[in-house]
Amino acid sequence: MITGLSHVSIVVPNLEAAARELEAKYRLKIGAIKVNEEQGVRMAYVQLSNARIELMEPSGDESPVAKFLQRNPHGGIHHFSLEVDDMVSTKGEIERQGTRLLGDGNQKNVDGEKIAFVHPRDFLGALVELEEHGH
Amino acid sequence: MITGLSHVSIVVPNLEAAARELEAKYRLKIGAIKVNEEQGVRMAYVQLSNARIELMEPSGDESPVAKFLQRNPHGGIHHFSLEVDDMVSTKGEIERQGTRLLGDGNQKNVDGEKIAFVHPRDFLGALVELEEHGH
């Protein structure tokens, strides 16, 4: 089941420039930059008190998020991520309601947590990631 | 200063239908439906453990969010909202860094909290609301 809001994710054309802008304008600092080969992105998080802002930069033209950046060259909100307590049971439960998950359910994020994406047509037009926490 | 992530906001064509879908598919329940005359929306929140999902339905063709729905007829992520501890000092501080705020800084949400919107070009292409909490 869904328990919380994990993060909001923004696609940016340049991760270092984005980090400088957030620090200069809002005193927000990013953490370590990591590479997610599967999603084709370089990324980092801004840790807030209760949740995070994720920044993603496409690592090449083949990256799935490169197309998003072509449509939104200055960047923009790409998805948000909800915490689930158990991916296997949540996946089974929501698929029984007809919800389509993208991928095979065995994806992991850079921190090794299980993730899955819900089809936007099954979440009010929003691209929503599910992320397993607490295991 | 920015302290936390308050909510993610989704524009939907029909608030009641959205509420039914979230409950049927994800067991997420909305709270009371309220009207924000200033923003021209009927809206409700889904309270999660650490933050909220906001749902907004334009209350008429003149609503500022009606255009968003014309571009995204099935709905979609409209903005996200960051908590600030004090609107007056935060507004002053970020405007000194050249950040453009939309509106006069005296807007309030349906709960009477002070809010302001940051120009998307000053937040990585994302429309970001600031919301004063804790006062």
Chai-1 contact restraints between the chains, C-beta under 6 A:
chainA,res_idxA,chainB,res_idxB,connection_type,confidence,min_distance_angstrom,max_distance_angstrom,comment,restraint_id
A,I2,B,Y26,contact,1.0,0.0,6.0,A-B,restraint_1
A,T3,B,S49,contact,1.0,0.0,6.0,A-B,restraint_2
A,G4,B,L48,contact,1.0,0.0,6.0,A-B,restraint_3
A,G4,B,S49,contact,1.0,0.0,6.0,A-B,restraint_4
A,G4,B,N50,contact,1.0,0.0,6.0,A-B,restraint_5
A,L5,B,L48,contact,1.0,0.0,6.0,A-B,restraint_6
A,L5,B,A51,contact,1.0,0.0,6.0,A-B,restraint_7
A,V8,B,V8,contact,1.0,0.0,6.0,A-B,restraint_8
A,V8,B,F80,contact,1.0,0.0,6.0,A-B,restraint_9
A,I10,B,L124,contact,1.0,0.0,6.0,A-B,restraint_10
A,I10,B,A126,contact,1.0,0.0,6.0,A-B,restraint_11
A,V12,B,L124,contact,1.0,0.0,6.0,A-B,restraint_12
A,A18,B,L124,contact,1.0,0.0,6.0,A-B,restraint_13
A,K25,B,I94,contact,1.0,0.0,6.0,A-B,restraint_14
A,K25,B,Q97,contact,1.0,0.0,6.0,A-B,restraint_15
A,K25,B,T99,contact,1.0,0.0,6.0,A-B,restraint_16
A,Y26,B,I2,contact,1.0,0.0,6.0,A-B,restraint_17
A,L48,B,G4,contact,1.0,0.0,6.0,A-B,restraint_18
A,L48,B,L5,contact,1.0,0.0,6.0,A-B,restraint_19
A,S49,B,T3,contact,1.0,0.0,6.0,A-B,restraint_20
A,S49,B,G4,contact,1.0,0.0,6.0,A-B,restraint_21
A,N50,B,G4,contact,1.0,0.0,6.0,A-B,restraint_22
A,N50,B,N50,contact,1.0,0.0,6.0,A-B,restraint_23
A,A51,B,L5,contact,1.0,0.0,6.0,A-B,restraint_24
A,A51,B,A51,contact,1.0,0.0,6.0,A-B,restraint_25
A,N72,B,G125,contact,1.0,0.0,6.0,A-B,restraint_26
A,H74,B,G125,contact,1.0,0.0,6.0,A-B,restraint_27
A,G75,B,L124,contact,1.0,0.0,6.0,A-B,restraint_28
A,G75,B,G125,contact,1.0,0.0,6.0,A-B,restraint_29
A,G76,B,G125,contact,1.0,0.0,6.0,A-B,restraint_30
A,G76,B,A126,contact,1.0,0.0,6.0,A-B,restraint_31
A,I77,B,I77,contact,1.0,0.0,6.0,A-B,restraint_32
A,I77,B,A126,contact,1.0,0.0,6.0,A-B,restraint_33
A,F80,B,V8,contact,1.0,0.0,6.0,A-B,restraint_34
A,I94,B,K25,contact,1.0,0.0,6.0,A-B,restraint_35
A,Q97,B,K25,contact,1.0,0.0,6.0,A-B,restraint_36
A,T99,B,K25,contact,1.0,0.0,6.0,A-B,restraint_37
A,L124,B,I10,contact,1.0,0.0,6.0,A-B,restraint_38
A,L124,B,V12,contact,1.0,0.0,6.0,A-B,restraint_39
A,L124,B,A18,contact,1.0,0.0,6.0,A-B,restraint_40
A,L124,B,G75,contact,1.0,0.0,6.0,A-B,restraint_41
A,G125,B,N72,contact,1.0,0.0,6.0,A-B,restraint_42
A,G125,B,H74,contact,1.0,0.0,6.0,A-B,restraint_43
A,G125,B,G75,contact,1.0,0.0,6.0,A-B,restraint_44
A,G125,B,G76,contact,1.0,0.0,6.0,A-B,restraint_45
A,A126,B,I10,contact,1.0,0.0,6.0,A-B,restraint_46
A,A126,B,G76,contact,1.0,0.0,6.0,A-B,restraint_47
A,A126,B,I77,contact,1.0,0.0,6.0,A-B,restraint_48
